[in-house]
Amino acid sequence: MNKEQMIQSMTATMTKFTGYMGKRLPDDVTAKLRELREQEDTYLAKVVYDSMFENQALADQLDRPCCQDTGVIQYFVKAGAEFPLLSEVQGILRTAVLEATKIAPLRHNAVEIFKEKNTGTNTGERVPIINWEIVPNSKSIEIEVYMAGGGCSLPGQGKTLMPGEGYEGVVKYVFDVMTSYGVNACPPILVGIGIAGSIEVAAILSKKALFRPIGSRHHDPQGAQMELLLEKGLNDIGLGPQGLSGKNSVTGVHIESAARHPSTISVAISTGCWAHRRGTIRIDEDMSYEILSHKGVSL
Ligand code: SF4
């Protein structure tokens, strides 16, 4: 393949994957929803979970997005420093959004600031959002595609606490947020928490926490313990599927952290809904790809 053919190939792959993402939930989310359904013992809770599975089957059958809110498309990129199309990735992802919007189709969700005009293309100033990490000595690229809905992860919240508030302050903040706006997202909710020394770092970590496989744990045993305790506390509220009550409120709680300044502790929260549309794809230097989030799928 020459360079032009490689660009065309990657654009086609990312267009199809971006559209596909809006229709099918990743394997771990589906498995967790099935597990939570089994734990319910009321007709109402079970029937709400069943409607989610029916929604997935119909989205498949009719080839349509599984929620009307296709969100703002965000790409979190881990790019190998030696990936051959490094300079082209930004343009490729923008074209992929433009094309997927027409083909999938995806609802138009990009409104230019101050002009207050919907561009009608899902692209706009700095949109699609692209977050970069460079991986040394690698020739491949791994891209996390996320549809951030207006009711779930877009209205994230954050606060820098006084250092004396400590981890108790973090827990209190999480419960304050989750018992107020948290139910804007259609439950059960995936809760991403970032803890760091400043608000912008905590905010981006809270979003990255949503990309971890459900059930994975923080690398520090105390972080893992905090995730489990928060999960238990939030489940005890008993939101249930779609907030109609049940044994659980969350599909999981994930914490990501960065070292902090001695005088600050910042916490941020992003939430994912039951229709947690994220997908991971790895593209190698020869433009072959593997979808890591949806096993056995080819585009
Ligand atoms: S919270 Fe999720 S499932 Fe509910 S409307 Fe928004 S994107 Fe759709």
Boltz pocket constraint, residues with backbone or C-beta under 6 A from the ligand:
constraints:
  - pocket:
      binder: B
      contacts: [[A, 67], [A, 68], [A, 69], [A, 149], [A, 150], [A, 151], [A, 152], [A, 184], [A, 185], [A, 186], [A, 273], [A, 274], [A, 275]]
      max_distance: 6.0
